[in-house]
Amino acid sequence: MKILRISTAVAILLLYCCVLLSQMPMEPRARLQARIDKDPRSWFEGLSRVPRGTDGPYESHRSKGKRDPAVVVRTNDINKSVEWQTQEVDADVKAEAFRFLWTCGFGSNQGNEQLVLFVNGKERFSFTTSNDSEWTVVGSGGGQLTFSLMGRNQYGASLGYMVLEAPSSWCESGKPLSLQIKPAASKADIWYRLYKYDNSLHYFLTRERKQVYSSWRCANFGDATLTIVTQLNFAGKQVVVSSPKGSIGSGTLLHREGLARTELSVPRAQQRLLEAPILIHIEPGTIDTIDTPAFEESRIKAFMEEEIVFEKYIFPVGEFPSAAWKHADLVTNLIGTAALKVDFFNGAFERVEKAGMPGRYGAMISCTTASGFQVRRFVTLYCIPSTYETWMQSLLGHTTNPAGPAANEPWNEFQRSEIARFLSRKKNAALLHDPDASVFFAGLSDMKASSLGDNSLGNDSPRIRDRQWWIDFKKKSSGSSQKVIQLRPLVTENQRGTILKEIDPSTMGYRSEDLEEIRKVCASWAEQTSEPNVTLIACNGDIIFHEAFGKNANGTPVAKTTPMWMASITKLIAGTLAMQFVDQGFVDLDAPVAKYLTELPKTGTPVLTVRDLFTHTNGFGWHGEWASDWNMTLENYLAQCLPVCHVRERYQYSRMGYAVAGKILEQLSGRSVPSLYYEYLLKPLGMSHTIVDNTYGSCQSTAYDIALLGQMLLNKGTAGGLRFFSEESFERMLPQPIVGPQGRLERDWGIGTAWLGGNGLGGKTFGHEAASGALLRIDPELHMVLVSARDRTGSNYTEYESFRNRLLTAAAKAIKNKQASR
């Protein structure tokens, strides 16, 4: 089968590259329109009904951020397929070929994998999950299969229209075609989605086709280019673009690849004319209105990715190292000429001109953008008492010189063990140029073995100590009058709350065959996916199942006490901590974030609330790696980019909201989130195998520890006689409808919680999903907590989903059978 492709550049934000704004591609849309206009009577809807396929709602190019019904097939499961029927062929239409159009999407960011399309039971086409914007496959026995890209989602998946051009010999008047897509054999897990729209052709013709298509691109976020594409009948005509402020440019539409096309250059100085409405005039009159480009929004978002680098991060006593923007020319293009001002502070928060003695130092770097915004960045530096070479020899134990750095830096046994572990990860890296190294040694200098107290969990580290230093620095340097709050000690209630306890399930009425089914599912899950798991199921606080399955990477059997990656279950832990602040009146979920973070403007739009941070309606879905609660100046980033965030316009899952929420808790308490976790959750709940140091995805824990948290939530805020928050606050933590400017958004969401019912569990089951595949389900109807700890989903996500659903079903069955036998 011959494959023909028309490739277009995939826009990537890179230094000195052209950057495309987030718009739909033009040429595929225009060419699809030209094909339909050529012979509109031969076109039919590509879907009328779907007799077979795995259902699931997904976002399409036309769903506007919502998830619409679809069926899905995956390339690594040859046993599954999607089958559907087209619209019936009109008996009155005579043509050599008929065209059937449907809406689809497929993963195109993980490689090209093959799928096969059957027509009326015969294999006709083989195609791949290519990321090309347009492609055509010539089938066996004639016919063509084409794809036209209409957009990409945030993960780079291709979304658009597929068209089958079927010879008339394949079609029978008054009858539909039967179509089926199956994967070829593949180890990669890439999906193809058929959206259940029975009006795709009508939608395109009435909602998406235009006389003129246009898009902006901006080189280096400086000069801009406006591309205009239209049908071939406009070739040779003059096009003029104007706004209320004057003419923007003109050009001639030229014939190119079956379309008429021209490009207009708009220098940055002229972009001030880009005020709505921007009109396209093609002889003899106005043809279209263009959306005003969001150049300033794009520049701000690009600037968020820029970083300040120091000549050295570890340096000897004396002059401080110099600092500069990593991409200075690009920064100038984005925010204007802005000279850096660097202030240095010693470990006691005193401003200094030189490093007079070894130890930690902090650098506060600032500049003012052309628009007047005050940019701030914080960097940790570490001063050593000798040359770098001598210092490194001392660390590695190659010198015993009593006058050398060992005498000036008397590391204790605990610190030496931490240094050895750190150096083993860095191997031969040059530490003096490594910002992680300065953070490590600065934090370690604050961290004595005796100062660990009873924090035997390990929820402490040099990095956490450095984080606390910057929290203290911000409090001291801001001059804020805001008082540091102290959460009240957990209240001990007279009535002891239910806690987890080991029982013999057979004596409690649980059927052995039901528990054996759970055991078989978990064992097969570990064996077939080569991913170990530890699963715990508790009902009314009684542990009815708690077993480990599979082996670690080193071949040893996994243990019930083996910590595993809980990934985004961390967000539920962060939400639980935040609700203690809410319960005690320190945080109002519906108050503006600016009430708590002093760098944010107190007026203007959009108004970002604390609730928006937790419900993924904050408009932060575009962020990069800088959006972390480990970013010590995250508040400054937020203050600069907030005006271009589209708050409550759509649900878009991201981590930044939780990172900002963590900054609120730190600002109010004067303490790092990791230390708050330890004192107010991990220690009182007895989560002795848990380490969690951020608000969105770092948690390493066991099934038992997470079940302790789950049981407390099942008890509506109590565990072991301690009340963590009131029942009213617990109810406020649960998912609620989200209402934006355009009405209710697609899903409910809570403060770190989501509804996760189904597979035998009640509709009010809640918890949080995890990228690792770890499970947490809390079912008030069954009085059940289920945790399955694991580090990865495995390579075959369809297989993971199948085992997950089987486990949930088996767990629910075991409890229901026990309840029915009373």
KEPALUM-231025 format. One record per residue (C-alpha): residue number from 0; x, y, z. Coordinates in steps of 0.5 Angstrom, whole numbers, plus 500, padded with zeros to 3 digits. Example, Ala and Ser with C-alpha at 12.3 -4.5 7.8 and 13.67 -1.06 7.14 Angstrom:
2
(0 (525 491 516))
(1 (527 498 514))
end
This chain:
822
(0 (500 500 500))
(1 (503 507 498))
(2 (503 512 503))
(3 (503 520 501))
(4 (504 525 506))
(5 (504 533 506))
(6 (508 535 513))
(7 (508 541 516))
(8 (513 544 522))
(9 (511 542 529))
(10 (512 548 533))
(11 (517 547 539))
(12 (519 553 543))
(13 (526 553 542))
(14 (531 559 543))
(15 (531 563 536))
(16 (526 559 533))
(17 (519 561 530))
(18 (514 559 535))
(19 (507 558 533))
(20 (501 560 537))
(21 (496 555 539))
(22 (492 555 533))
(23 (488 550 529))
(24 (493 548 523))
(25 (490 552 517))
(26 (492 548 510))
(27 (489 541 512))
(28 (482 545 514))
(29 (483 549 507))
(30 (484 542 503))
(31 (479 538 506))
(32 (474 544 504))
(33 (476 544 497))
(34 (475 536 497))
(35 (468 537 499))
(36 (467 543 495))
(37 (469 539 489))
(38 (463 534 489))
(39 (459 535 495))
(40 (454 530 494))
(41 (459 524 494))
(42 (460 526 501))
(43 (457 522 507))
(44 (457 522 515))
(45 (463 517 517))
(46 (459 514 523))
(47 (452 512 524))
(48 (452 507 530))
(49 (458 503 534))
(50 (456 496 535))
(51 (463 495 539))
(52 (469 498 542))
(53 (471 500 549))
(54 (468 506 551))
(55 (471 512 555))
(56 (470 520 554))
(57 (476 524 551))
(58 (477 531 549))
(59 (477 532 541))
(60 (479 538 537))
(61 (471 540 537))
(62 (469 539 545))
(63 (472 545 547))
(64 (476 542 553))
(65 (470 537 555))
(66 (470 530 554))
(67 (466 527 549))
(68 (464 520 548))
(69 (468 516 544))
(70 (471 508 543))
(71 (478 507 544))
(72 (483 501 541))
(73 (490 501 543))
(74 (496 498 539))
(75 (499 493 544))
(76 (492 489 544))
(77 (491 486 538))
(78 (485 482 541))
(79 (481 489 541))
(80 (478 493 536))
(81 (473 498 534))
(82 (467 497 529))
(83 (462 502 527))
(84 (457 503 521))
(85 (457 509 516))
(86 (451 513 514))
(87 (447 509 509))
(88 (449 511 501))
(89 (444 515 498))
(90 (441 511 492))
(91 (440 518 488))
(92 (447 519 488))
(93 (451 517 482))
(94 (459 517 483))
(95 (465 513 482))
(96 (467 514 489))
(97 (464 516 496))
(98 (467 519 501))
(99 (466 518 509))
(100 (468 523 514))
(101 (469 522 521))
(102 (472 525 527))
(103 (478 521 531))
(104 (484 522 535))
(105 (491 518 536))
(106 (497 518 540))
(107 (502 521 536))
(108 (508 523 541))
(109 (510 516 542))
(110 (512 514 536))
(111 (509 511 529))
(112 (505 504 530))
(113 (501 501 525))
(114 (493 500 525))
(115 (489 496 520))
(116 (482 499 517))
(117 (477 493 515))
(118 (472 495 510))
(119 (466 490 510))
(120 (470 485 513))
(121 (476 486 508))
(122 (483 489 510))
(123 (483 495 506))
(124 (488 500 509))
(125 (494 500 514))
(126 (496 506 517))
(127 (501 509 522))
(128 (500 514 528))
(129 (504 519 524))
(130 (504 526 527))
(131 (504 529 520))
(132 (499 534 519))
(133 (496 531 513))
(134 (497 524 510))
(135 (494 519 505))
(136 (494 512 504))
(137 (492 508 498))
(138 (489 502 499))
(139 (488 495 496))
(140 (483 494 491))
(141 (483 502 490))
(142 (480 507 495))
(143 (484 512 499))
(144 (484 513 507))
(145 (486 521 509))
(146 (487 524 515))
(147 (487 532 516))
(148 (489 535 523))
(149 (485 540 526))
(150 (489 540 533))
(151 (493 537 538))
(152 (492 536 545))
(153 (497 538 551))
(154 (500 531 550))
(155 (501 532 543))
(156 (496 527 540))
(157 (493 528 533))
(158 (486 530 533))
(159 (482 531 527))
(160 (478 528 521))
(161 (479 521 517))
(162 (476 520 510))
(163 (475 514 507))
(164 (474 515 499))
(165 (471 508 497))
(166 (470 506 490))
(167 (463 505 488))
(168 (464 497 488))
(169 (465 497 495))
(170 (458 501 496))
(171 (451 498 496))
(172 (445 504 495))
(173 (441 505 501))
(174 (446 501 506))
(175 (452 503 510))
(176 (459 501 510))
(177 (461 497 516))
(178 (468 499 518))
(179 (473 496 523))
(180 (480 498 526))
(181 (485 493 529))
(182 (492 494 531))
(183 (498 491 528))
(184 (502 487 533))
(185 (506 492 537))
(186 (509 493 544))
(187 (508 500 545))
(188 (501 503 548))
(189 (498 508 543))
(190 (491 509 542))
(191 (486 511 537))
(192 (480 514 538))
(193 (473 514 534))
(194 (469 520 537))
(195 (461 518 537))
(196 (459 524 533))
(197 (454 522 528))
(198 (454 529 525))
(199 (462 530 523))
(200 (461 532 516))
(201 (455 537 518))
(202 (459 540 523))
(203 (465 541 519))
(204 (461 544 513))
(205 (457 549 518))
(206 (462 550 524))
(207 (469 550 521))
(208 (469 552 514))
(209 (471 559 512))
(210 (473 563 506))
(211 (479 565 509))
(212 (484 561 514))
(213 (489 565 518))
(214 (495 564 523))
(215 (500 568 526))
(216 (507 566 528))
(217 (512 570 532))
(218 (520 569 531))
(219 (523 570 537))
(220 (517 573 540))
(221 (519 579 536))
(222 (517 580 528))
(223 (511 577 527))
(224 (508 573 520))
(225 (501 573 518))
(226 (499 567 514))
(227 (493 567 510))
(228 (490 561 506))
(229 (484 561 502))
(230 (481 557 496))
(231 (484 557 489))
(232 (479 561 486))
(233 (482 567 490))
(234 (489 566 487))
(235 (492 573 484))
(236 (488 577 488))
(237 (490 583 492))
(238 (489 582 500))
(239 (490 588 505))
(240 (490 587 513))
(241 (488 593 517))
(242 (485 595 524))
(243 (482 601 527))
(244 (489 604 528))
(245 (491 603 521))
(246 (494 598 515))
(247 (498 592 517))
(248 (500 590 511))
(249 (498 587 504))
(250 (500 582 499))
(251 (498 578 493))
(252 (495 571 494))
(253 (499 566 490))
(254 (498 559 488))
(255 (501 554 492))
(256 (499 546 493))
(257 (492 547 491))
(258 (491 553 495))
(259 (492 561 495))
(260 (497 563 500))
(261 (500 569 502))
(262 (505 572 508))
(263 (505 579 511))
(264 (511 581 516))
(265 (509 585 522))
(266 (515 588 525))
(267 (514 588 533))
(268 (514 596 533))
(269 (508 595 528))
(270 (504 590 533))
(271 (501 596 537))
(272 (496 597 531))
(273 (494 590 532))
(274 (487 592 535))
(275 (481 588 534))
(276 (477 588 529))
(277 (483 586 525))
(278 (480 585 518))
(279 (482 581 512))
(280 (480 585 505))
(281 (480 581 499))
(282 (478 584 492))
(283 (472 587 492))
(284 (471 587 500))
(285 (472 585 507))
(286 (472 577 507))
(287 (474 575 514))
(288 (476 578 521))
(289 (482 575 525))
(290 (483 574 532))
(291 (487 579 536))
(292 (494 575 537))
(293 (496 574 544))
(294 (503 576 543))
(295 (504 579 550))
(296 (501 573 553))
(297 (506 568 549))
(298 (512 573 551))
(299 (510 572 558))
(300 (509 565 558))
(301 (516 564 554))
(302 (520 568 559))
(303 (517 564 565))
(304 (522 558 562))
(305 (528 563 562))
(306 (533 562 568))
(307 (539 566 572))
(308 (545 562 572))
(309 (551 563 576))
(310 (559 563 574))
(311 (560 558 580))
(312 (555 556 586))
(313 (561 553 590))
(314 (566 558 591))
(315 (572 560 596))
(316 (572 565 601))
(317 (572 572 598))
(318 (568 575 592))
(319 (562 572 590))
(320 (561 569 583))
(321 (557 573 578))
(322 (550 572 575))
(323 (547 573 568))
(324 (541 570 564))
(325 (542 564 561))
(326 (539 566 554))
(327 (540 574 555))
(328 (539 576 548))
(329 (532 572 548))
(330 (530 575 555))
(331 (532 582 552))
(332 (527 580 546))
(333 (522 578 551))
(334 (522 583 557))
(335 (526 589 554))
(336 (533 591 557))
(337 (533 589 564))
(338 (540 590 568))
(339 (540 585 574))
(340 (541 587 581))
(341 (544 582 585))
(342 (544 582 593))
(343 (548 577 597))
(344 (546 575 604))
(345 (549 571 609))
(346 (546 565 613))
(347 (544 570 619))
(348 (540 574 613))
(349 (545 580 613))
(350 (546 583 607))
(351 (554 582 605))
(352 (559 585 600))
(353 (563 579 600))
(354 (564 572 603))
(355 (568 573 609))
(356 (567 566 612))
(357 (565 559 609))
(358 (558 557 609))
(359 (551 558 606))
(360 (549 564 602))
(361 (543 567 599))
(362 (543 571 592))
(363 (537 575 591))
(364 (537 577 584))
(365 (532 582 581))
(366 (530 586 575))
(367 (525 591 572))
(368 (521 589 565))
(369 (520 594 560))
(370 (512 594 563))
(371 (515 595 570))
(372 (514 589 573))
(373 (519 587 578))
(374 (522 580 577))
(375 (525 577 583))
(376 (529 570 583))
(377 (533 567 589))
(378 (539 562 589))
(379 (543 558 594))
(380 (550 559 594))
(381 (556 555 598))
(382 (562 558 600))
(383 (568 553 602))
(384 (574 555 606))
(385 (579 553 601))
(386 (580 551 593))
(387 (575 547 590))
(388 (580 541 589))
(389 (583 541 596))
(390 (576 541 599))
(391 (574 536 594))
(392 (580 532 596))
(393 (577 533 603))
(394 (570 530 602))
(395 (573 524 598))
(396 (578 523 604))
(397 (584 524 601))
(398 (587 529 606))
(399 (588 529 613))
(400 (591 536 613))
(401 (588 539 620))
(402 (589 546 617))
(403 (585 544 611))
(404 (577 544 610))
(405 (576 538 615))
(406 (578 542 620))
(407 (574 548 618))
(408 (568 544 616))
(409 (567 539 622))
(410 (562 534 619))
(411 (559 529 624))
(412 (558 522 622))
(413 (551 523 620))
(414 (553 529 615))
(415 (559 524 612))
(416 (554 519 611))
(417 (549 524 607))
(418 (555 527 603))
(419 (558 520 601))
(420 (551 518 598))
(421 (550 525 595))
(422 (557 524 591))
(423 (555 517 589))
(424 (550 520 585))
(425 (554 526 582))
(426 (560 521 581))
(427 (565 526 577))
(428 (560 532 576))
(429 (564 538 577))
(430 (560 541 583))
(431 (562 548 583))
(432 (558 549 577))
(433 (552 545 580))
(434 (546 549 583))
(435 (544 542 587))
(436 (550 542 590))
(437 (550 548 593))
(438 (543 547 596))
(439 (545 540 599))
(440 (551 543 602))
(441 (548 549 605))
(442 (542 545 607))
(443 (547 540 610))
(444 (550 545 614))
(445 (544 546 618))
(446 (542 539 619))
(447 (545 536 625))
(448 (544 528 627))
(449 (541 531 634))
(450 (537 536 631))
(451 (533 531 627))
(452 (529 529 634))
(453 (523 524 633))
(454 (523 525 625))
(455 (525 518 624))
(456 (521 518 618))
(457 (526 521 614))
(458 (521 526 612))
(459 (527 531 613))
(460 (533 533 608))
(461 (539 538 606))
(462 (534 540 601))
(463 (528 541 606))
(464 (533 545 611))
(465 (535 550 605))
(466 (527 551 603))
(467 (526 553 610))
(468 (532 558 610))
(469 (529 561 604))
(470 (522 561 608))
(471 (525 565 614))
(472 (529 569 609))
(473 (522 571 606))
(474 (519 573 612))
(475 (525 577 615))
(476 (526 581 608))
(477 (519 582 606))
(478 (518 586 613))
(479 (511 583 612))
(480 (506 585 619))
(481 (503 578 617))
(482 (503 574 624))
(483 (505 567 623))
(484 (500 562 625))
(485 (500 556 629))
(486 (495 550 628))
(487 (492 548 634))
(488 (494 541 637))
(489 (490 535 634))
(490 (484 534 639))
(491 (483 528 643))
(492 (476 526 643))
(493 (472 521 648))
(494 (470 517 643))
(495 (476 513 640))
(496 (475 513 632))
(497 (476 507 628))
(498 (483 505 626))
(499 (486 499 622))
(500 (487 493 625))
(501 (489 486 623))
(502 (484 481 623))
(503 (482 474 621))
(504 (477 475 616))
(505 (475 468 616))
(506 (472 469 623))
(507 (469 475 621))
(508 (464 472 615))
(509 (469 473 609))
(510 (469 468 604))
(511 (475 464 603))
(512 (474 464 595))
(513 (472 471 595))
(514 (479 473 598))
(515 (482 468 594))
(516 (480 471 588))
(517 (483 478 590))
(518 (489 474 591))
(519 (489 471 584))
(520 (488 478 581))
(521 (494 481 584))
(522 (499 475 583))
(523 (497 475 576))
(524 (498 482 575))
(525 (505 482 578))
(526 (507 476 574))
(527 (504 478 567))
(528 (506 486 568))
(529 (513 484 571))
(530 (511 490 576))
(531 (510 488 583))
(532 (504 491 588))
(533 (502 491 595))
(534 (495 491 596))
(535 (491 492 602))
(536 (483 492 603))
(537 (480 494 610))
(538 (472 494 612))
(539 (470 498 618))
(540 (477 499 620))
(541 (479 491 619))
(542 (484 489 615))
(543 (481 483 611))
(544 (487 483 606))
(545 (494 485 606))
(546 (499 482 601))
(547 (505 483 597))
(548 (506 480 590))
(549 (512 480 585))
(550 (519 482 586))
(551 (523 488 586))
(552 (528 490 580))
(553 (534 487 584))
(554 (530 480 584))
(555 (528 480 591))
(556 (521 479 593))
(557 (517 486 595))
(558 (515 487 602))
(559 (509 490 605))
(560 (514 495 608))
(561 (517 497 601))
(562 (515 504 600))
(563 (513 505 593))
(564 (511 511 589))
(565 (504 514 590))
(566 (505 520 585))
(567 (499 524 585))
(568 (496 521 591))
(569 (501 526 594))
(570 (495 531 592))
(571 (490 528 596))
(572 (495 528 602))
(573 (496 536 600))
(574 (489 537 600))
(575 (488 534 607))
(576 (493 538 610))
(577 (490 544 607))
(578 (483 542 610))
(579 (486 543 617))
(580 (488 550 615))
(581 (481 551 613))
(582 (478 548 619))
(583 (481 552 624))
(584 (479 558 620))
(585 (486 560 617))
(586 (485 559 610))
(587 (478 561 606))
(588 (477 556 600))
(589 (473 562 596))
(590 (478 568 598))
(591 (483 571 593))
(592 (490 567 593))
(593 (492 575 593))
(594 (490 575 601))
(595 (495 570 603))
(596 (501 571 598))
(597 (503 578 598))
(598 (507 579 592))
(599 (500 578 588))
(600 (496 584 586))
(601 (490 586 590))
(602 (486 588 584))
(603 (485 587 577))
(604 (483 580 573))
(605 (483 575 573))
(606 (481 573 581))
(607 (484 567 583))
(608 (481 563 589))
(609 (484 558 593))
(610 (479 553 591))
(611 (482 554 584))
(612 (488 552 586))
(613 (486 545 588))
(614 (480 544 582))
(615 (485 545 576))
(616 (481 551 574))
(617 (487 556 575))
(618 (489 556 568))
(619 (496 554 569))
(620 (496 548 564))
(621 (501 551 560))
(622 (507 551 565))
(623 (514 548 565))
(624 (518 545 570))
(625 (519 552 574))
(626 (512 551 577))
(627 (514 547 583))
(628 (514 548 590))
(629 (521 548 590))
(630 (521 554 586))
(631 (523 559 592))
(632 (520 565 588))
(633 (514 561 585))
(634 (510 567 588))
(635 (513 572 583))
(636 (513 568 577))
(637 (505 567 579))
(638 (504 575 580))
(639 (507 576 573))
(640 (504 570 569))
(641 (497 571 573))
(642 (494 576 568))
(643 (495 571 562))
(644 (492 565 566))
(645 (485 564 564))
(646 (482 562 570))
(647 (476 558 571))
(648 (475 557 563))
(649 (476 550 563))
(650 (479 544 567))
(651 (486 542 566))
(652 (490 538 570))
(653 (496 541 572))
(654 (501 541 578))
(655 (502 548 579))
(656 (496 550 583))
(657 (498 545 589))
(658 (505 548 589))
(659 (502 555 590))
(660 (497 552 595))
(661 (503 550 599))
(662 (506 557 598))
(663 (500 559 602))
(664 (501 554 608))
(665 (508 556 608))
(666 (507 563 608))
(667 (502 563 614))
(668 (505 558 618))
(669 (513 560 617))
(670 (514 552 616))
(671 (516 548 610))
(672 (510 543 607))
(673 (515 537 609))
(674 (515 539 616))
(675 (508 540 616))
(676 (506 534 613))
(677 (510 530 619))
(678 (507 534 625))
(679 (500 534 623))
(680 (499 528 618))
(681 (505 523 618))
(682 (507 522 625))
(683 (500 523 628))
(684 (497 517 623))
(685 (503 513 625))
(686 (505 513 617))
(687 (512 511 619))
(688 (514 509 612))
(689 (512 515 608))
(690 (517 520 605))
(691 (513 526 602))
(692 (516 533 600))
(693 (512 536 595))
(694 (505 538 594))
(695 (503 534 588))
(696 (507 528 586))
(697 (513 526 591))
(698 (510 521 596))
(699 (514 515 597))
(700 (509 510 602))
(701 (506 503 603))
(702 (499 501 602))
(703 (499 500 610))
(704 (501 508 611))
(705 (496 510 605))
(706 (490 506 608))
(707 (491 510 615))
(708 (490 516 611))
(709 (484 513 607))
(710 (481 510 614))
(711 (482 517 617))
(712 (478 520 611))
(713 (473 515 611))
(714 (472 516 619))
(715 (470 524 616))
(716 (476 527 620))
(717 (478 522 626))
(718 (483 516 627))
(719 (485 513 633))
(720 (482 518 638))
(721 (484 524 634))
(722 (480 529 630))
(723 (484 532 624))
(724 (478 536 622))
(725 (471 537 623))
(726 (466 533 619))
(727 (463 539 616))
(728 (470 541 613))
(729 (471 533 611))
(730 (465 535 607))
(731 (468 541 604))
(732 (474 537 601))
(733 (469 532 597))
(734 (468 534 590))
(735 (464 539 588))
(736 (461 542 581))
(737 (465 547 578))
(738 (462 553 575))
(739 (466 558 570))
(740 (464 564 566))
(741 (461 560 561))
(742 (457 555 566))
(743 (458 549 569))
(744 (465 545 567))
(745 (466 538 565))
(746 (467 535 572))
(747 (467 535 579))
(748 (473 536 583))
(749 (475 537 590))
(750 (481 539 595))
(751 (485 533 592))
(752 (479 529 591))
(753 (476 526 585))
(754 (470 521 585))
(755 (472 514 583))
(756 (466 510 583))
(757 (465 504 579))
(758 (467 497 578))
(759 (462 495 584))
(760 (464 501 588))
(761 (459 506 590))
(762 (458 512 587))
(763 (460 517 592))
(764 (467 513 592))
(765 (473 518 592))
(766 (480 518 592))
(767 (486 520 587))
(768 (489 517 581))
(769 (496 516 580))
(770 (501 516 574))
(771 (505 510 578))
(772 (498 506 577))
(773 (498 506 585))
(774 (490 506 587))
(775 (487 509 593))
(776 (479 508 593))
(777 (475 510 599))
(778 (468 508 599))
(779 (463 510 604))
(780 (458 506 602))
(781 (462 499 603))
(782 (466 502 609))
(783 (472 500 605))
(784 (479 503 604))
(785 (483 500 598))
(786 (490 501 597))
(787 (494 498 591))
(788 (501 500 592))
(789 (506 500 585))
(790 (511 504 582))
(791 (509 503 575))
(792 (503 502 571))
(793 (507 497 566))
(794 (508 498 559))
(795 (501 496 557))
(796 (496 501 560))
(797 (490 497 557))
(798 (492 491 561))
(799 (493 495 567))
(800 (486 498 566))
(801 (483 491 566))
(802 (487 488 572))
(803 (485 495 576))
(804 (478 493 574))
(805 (478 486 576))
(806 (481 488 583))
(807 (476 493 584))
(808 (470 488 582))
(809 (473 483 587))
(810 (474 487 593))
(811 (467 490 592))
(812 (464 483 591))
(813 (468 480 598))
(814 (465 486 602))
(815 (458 485 599))
(816 (458 478 600))
(817 (460 478 607))
(818 (454 484 608))
(819 (449 479 605))
(820 (451 474 610))
(821 (449 477 616))
end
